[in-house]
Amino acid sequence: MPNKHYQKWFLQMPLGFLMIDAGILLIMYSANKRASDEWLIWGIVAAAIITSGLGLLGNAYVHKVKSDLIRKQRSREPHSAVEEG
């Protein structure tokens, strides 16, 4: 049974990658089609999207580590109960 950290990781990791890709595509679009005085606005929007994507990836990584630690702890608990008994 997956724990809540696994579920959060499973959702946030793809969203983080999608947001980073969207930010890069926005930079490419604005450089090719919108090369005018609006470049600062497009740059700020792209930077915010990329930063949000990196934040989601970092958060997903933390949840993945927590999920792995919980799984590892659960696999050790029956062994420790047998050894003590």
C-alpha positions, 0 to 999 in steps of 0.5 A: 500500500503506497503511503502519502509521501509516495502519492505526493511524489508520484504527482509532483515529479511529473508536474515539476518536469512539465512546468520546467518544460513549459518555462523553457518553451515560453522562453523559446516562443518569446525569443522567436515571436515576441522579440519586442519591448515585452521581453522583460514580462515574458522573461519574468513569467518564464523564470517564475514557471521554471522556479515553480517547477524546480520547487515542485521537483525539490518537494517531490524529491523530499517526499520520495526520500521519506517514502523510501525511509518509511518503506525501509522502516516497515520492512525492518519492523517484523524482523526486529520483533522476531529477534526480540521474541 
